[in-house]
Amino acid sequence: MEKHLVTRLTGHAGLSALIGSRVYPAKLPQDVTYPACVYETVSRTEFPAMGVNADQTRKRITVTGFASNYSDAKDLETQIIAALDRYSGTSDGTTIDACYLENVSDVYEDVFESYQVSIDFMIYYR
């Protein structure tokens, strides 16, 4: 599912215009160029049905956008939401049936000297 997520994020014209291919799992690499994004799994739920798992899985994913100023961070927020909210499709062997926006928060991080937007999505896939 993560490959599909990265394909969607980097393939969305508005977001790729800002970050190119700078989408990373779990943490930013050293000396990364801003703006950039990181994605991570918050939780994963299988749906039991009659003693076996159903065909669908639910993941809560956080996509965090990093930028050098607040305005760029808010532009990232807009484009990440445009790329994923209400998205469905098939790519990289995974079908995303639905993707819903759950939460948005703003952060300033002294360690990275960056403005961040953390956006949670609930993704249903098989």
HELIX and SHEET records of a PDB file:
HELIX    1   1 GLU A    2  GLY A   11  1                                  10    
HELIX    2   2 ALA A   13  ILE A   19  1                                   7    
HELIX    3   3 TYR A   70  LEU A   84  1                                  15    
SHEET    1   A 6 VAL A  23  PRO A  25  0                                        
SHEET    2   A 6 ALA A  36  ALA A  49  1                                        
SHEET    3   A 6 VAL A  52  ALA A  67 -1                                        
SHEET    4   A 6 SER A 114  TYR A 125 -1                                        
SHEET    5   A 6 THR A  94  GLU A 109 -1                                        
SHEET    6   A 6 GLY A  89  SER A  91 -1                                        
END                                                                             
